[in-house]
């Protein structure tokens, strides 16, 4: 397995990503646009999710494909972003056809970043609808990671979080890509050191190339999380995508298996105070000539997600009012 050419989720054919952020608010939105409707599902493992249009992604539900996914900061206020994306797509003629009407299908998930130091005094007009439209207008193959989009105001317990992405090309030609906004209750690094829990899955030096520590680090397993030191402001929300042709049930299984990447990269993960979830998308751009190896695909999804989580933290940059340092500030690389 090798990285895709950009090491981004957009290495998956048929996927575009756009970001928008408001530096004053210290929050933002990321839109994942499917160039054509894509098979999708979702799996939630955190205890405090905030979502829109996720019930329709269950394998037994009627609709087979969706138009876009929105990841947003802002807690429940951030769900406004999906409405503006939906409206813009409808104007463009996208959506599920019902007679002469088209209804774009845009599932969404939010993370809690309301007490991260930004100015949230927006009165009766939260910024997320405007940010959603801005992010949709910016969709492209290339996009920023780190302090960008839905990860603009994200944090972990000890370091600034961010937007991460990674991709991999399997031996059979299938591409898998991950996108994640890392705002975890716990941490992505081991103890007080610079080493990432995701180190075994790193390709090259995409998040520093440090590998494992040289010796045992008993403090790495010590339980440290935001509820001990800061207001609870959490949730890691993600998308795993592939160009393989999948059924909705297979997409659901891919989402489930990809959660292993959370557990490999964050300690702890899937807590009662995180809304951890993974959306899965299958664009079907790679013709299906034989049954998909779901074991290999799910393992690749989990590894790719672990890498994306570490990259989100590694690539974060300093902003005014930050309450925790970035990885680069703390460890000088």
N, C-alpha and C positions, 0 to 999 in steps of 0.2 A: 504494500500500500504506500502511496505517495501523496503529498499535498496536492490539491488542485492548483492551477496556475496562479490564482490570486489568494489562495488560502482564505476564501470567504464563502459564505453560503451561496453567493451568486455564481459560483463555479457550477452549480446545478442549473442546467439549461432550463429556461422558462421562469427563473426567479430574479426579481429586481428588488432593491432595497433603497429606501430614502429615510433620511433623518431630519429632524428639526428640533431646536432647543431654544429656550429663553434663559439667558445667563442671569437675568435679574431674579427670575423665579427659581433658578437652579433646578430645572426639570426639563423633560422633553418627550418626544414621541418618535417611534420608528415604525415604518410601514413596510411590510413584505408584500409585494404585488406579484400575483401569478399572471404571467402574460396571457395564458388561457386558463380557464377554470381548472383547478387541481383537486384531486382526491385528498381529503384531509380528515384527521381525527385529533383527539387531545386526551391527555391523561393528567389528572391533578393529584398530587401527593402531599402538598402542603395543607396545613389546617386552617389557613386564612386567605382563601383565594378571592379575587375580584375579577369577574369575567362578564363577557357579553357573547351571546349566540354560540355557546359551547354545547348546549344540549343537542343541537342539530348535527353535531359531529359524531354522535354515537353510531356505531355500525348499523344498528337496526333502524335508524331514522331515514327519511325519504330522500333528502337531498344528497346527491353523490359528490358534488364538487363545490369549491368556494372560489372567491375572487381575490381576497386579500386577507392579511392578518395584521392587527395593530397591537403593538406593545407600547405601553405608556407609563410615565410617572403620574403622580398626582392623586394616587388612591382612587376612590370612586369618581372623583372629578375627571380623571383621565379617560373615563369611558366615553366622554363627549367626542374624543378624537375619532372614534370609529364612525360616528354619525356623519361627520364632515367627509370622511373618506368614502363612505357609502353614497352620499349625495353627489360627490364629484364623479364617481364611477357611473352612477346612473345617468348623469349628463353625457358621459362618454359612450353610452349605450351598452354598458356592461350590466350583467345581472341575470338572475334566474327568471326565465320568461313565464309570465302568467297572463295569457291573452295578449293584449297590447302593452302590458306593463312589464318592466324589468326591475327586479329587486336584487341589488348587489348583496352578496353574502360576505360579511366582514366580521368574523369572530375577533375578539379582543381580550387582552388581559392587562392588568395594571399592577404596579408596585407602589409601596408607600414611601414617599420621600418628602412628606409635608413638613417635617421638622429638621430639615438638613441645612438650615441657615439661609435659604432663599426667601425672598419676599412673597408671601402667599396672600397678601391683602388685595386680592383681585375683585372683591365685591361681588356683583351679580354676573360678572363675565369672566369665568375661568378661561385660561388661554388655550385649553387643549383642543377645542374644535379648530381654531386657527392653526395650531401646530400640526394637527392631523392633515389638514389640507396642504400645508407647506411641505410636510414630509412626503405626501403622495406626489406632489409636483416635482420633488427632487429625486424620485426613484431612478436608479441606474445600476450598472454592473459594479461600479466602484463606489464605495462609501466609507466613511470614517468609523473607526472603532475607538475604544477608550471612553473619554469624556464626550459623548455624542448621543444624540437621539434619546431613547428611553433610558440610557445609562448615564445621562448628563449629571444627575444628582444622586447617583447610587453610591452606597457605602457597604463595607463589611464591618465587622466589629473592630478591626485594627487598621484597616487600610481603605482608601477610596476604592469603590467598585467602578463598574463601567459596562460598556457594550463590547461584547466579544464575539468573534466569529472564527471559524476554521472549516477546512474541507479536506476530503480524502478521496482518492480515486482507487477503487478496488481492482483486483486483478482481472475481473471479468468485464471491466469497463464502466461499471456503475459508479456514479459520483454521489457522495453524501456530504451535506453541508450543515453546519450548526450556526445559530445566531442566539445570543443570550444577553439579557440585561441582568447584571449581577448586583443584587442588593440584599445580600444574605444576612441572616441573623448571626451566623458564625463567621468563619474565616476561610480564605483560600490558601493561606500559607501555614507552614508548620511551626507552631509555637511562636517565638519572637524572632525567628530567623527569616531569611529571604526565600527559602525553598517552597515550591508549590506542591500541594498534595497531588496535583495532576502530573507530576514530573515523569512517571513511567510512560506516559502517552505522548510526550512532547516529540515533535518532529523538528530536527535542527535546533535552532535557538529561538523559536517563536515566542517564548516567554522567558528568555534569559539564558537558557541552556545550562542551568545549574545542576540538574539532576537531583539525586538524593543527598542529604547531609552525609558527611564522612563517617559519622558514628551514630549510635543511638541517641535519640532526643526524647527522653521521657516526658518533657513538658509539652511536646507536640500534641499528645493525647488529652491534655488538660482541657476541661470544658470551659470555653470562653465564648460569650455571646453578648449581643447588644443589650439584652434585658438586664444584664448585670451592671452595665456602666452607662448606657444611653437610653433615651426613649426608644420604644420598640418601633422600628421603621424598616420593614423587611420585604422580602419576596424576590425570588429569582424566577424570571419568566423567559421562555425559550421557544425556538422553532428548530426542528430537525427536518431537513428536506432531502429528497433523492429524485433522480431522474428515472428511477425504476418504475415499472407499472405495478401498482398495488391496488388491492381492494381496500375498502374502508376498514375492514377487520384487520388486514395486514398493517395498515397505517396506524391503527390503534396499538397493535403489538409493537411497532417501531417506537411509538411514543413511550410506551411502558418500559421497554428495554433501555431507551435513551436516558431515563431517569438514573440509571446506574452511573452515568457520567456526573450527575450532581453529587452522588454519594462518594465518588472517587475524588472530586475536586473541592468539596466544601465540608467542613467539620464544625458543627453538625449540619445536617440538611434535613428537609422534609419535617420541620418542627411544627408545633401547634401555632406558631406565630409567623411562619412563612406561608405564602400562597403558591408554593413551588408548582409549576406546571410546564408541560411540554406539548406544543402543537406539532403534529407531523404532517408534512406535505409530500405528495408524490405527483410529479409533473407528467410522468409517463413518456418523456421524450426519448428514453432508451427503449427500443422495441423489445417486447418480452417474447423470447423464443423458447424459454424453458422456465420451470418454476423458480421463483426467487428464493435464494438461500436466506431465509429470515434470520437464521442464527448469525451468519456473517454480517448481514445488513444491520441487525440490532447491535452487535458488538461494535461495529464501526461507528454507529450512531452514538453509543455511549462514550467511546474513546474520543470522538470528534467533539462531543459536548464538553468533556472534561478539559480538553485543550482550549476551547472557546472561552470557558469560564476563567481559566488562568490568564488568557490573553486580555480579557476585559479588565482585569485588575492590573496587569502588567502595563497596559497601554494608557491607563488613566493619567490625566494631566491636572496640574494645580489650577484651582479657581478661587476667586475671592470668597472668603467666608467659610472655606473648608473646615470641617470639624475633625477630620482625620487626615493623615498624610497620604500621599500617593506612594506606590511601591518604589518608584524611582527616587523620590525625596528621601524615603526611609533608608534605602539600601544603596543609593548612589550610583545606579546603573541605568 
